[in-house]
Amino acid sequence: MPGMDEDRVAEVLDEAECRRLLGRAVVGRLGFTEGALPAIQPVPFAVAEGEIVIPTRQGSKVAVASQGAIVAFEVDEFDPADRTGWNVTVVGPSRVITDAGAVRALDELGARPWPPADTCCYIAVRIRLLRGRRIRRRPDEEPPLPAMDRHTPTARILPV
């Protein structure tokens, strides 16, 4: 009797597909440390020159926690009924951009902070570690593959 999951297959995404999916997503999740505890917050974003740029209010908890920290950023899409989808994760150093000219230039990318912000800044996350995977339905003619080895490296570390 076939197993429940034999109708789906997991695949590791290459760098080009990860970057394509990053450009397609509307909302991401920023993982950072707040008060020595992990925190995750949904954020609007744009991709520019090898960085994820996230608009926020100057002095916000996300801006304060992200200054000079290593953070994680994730986007995904899924179909709960079909149990298929994809996710892309970025890990890298972050910085806060407050220079008025740089902020105006980043505003042109179209991402806006969700809460009202008197003074906007951007968190820039350098895409240093990039990885992704997709769970998709297996075509009828495709034979089952062995289960993914959880210890197989799936991340691509990009040059600085």
Secondary structure by P-SEA (a helix, b strand, c coil): cccccccbbbbbbcaaaaaaaaaaccbbbbbbbcccbbbbbbbbbccccccbbbbbccccaaaaaacccccccccccccccccccbbbbbbbbbbbbccaaaaaaaaaacccccccccbbbbbbbccccccbbbbbbccccccccccccccccccccccc
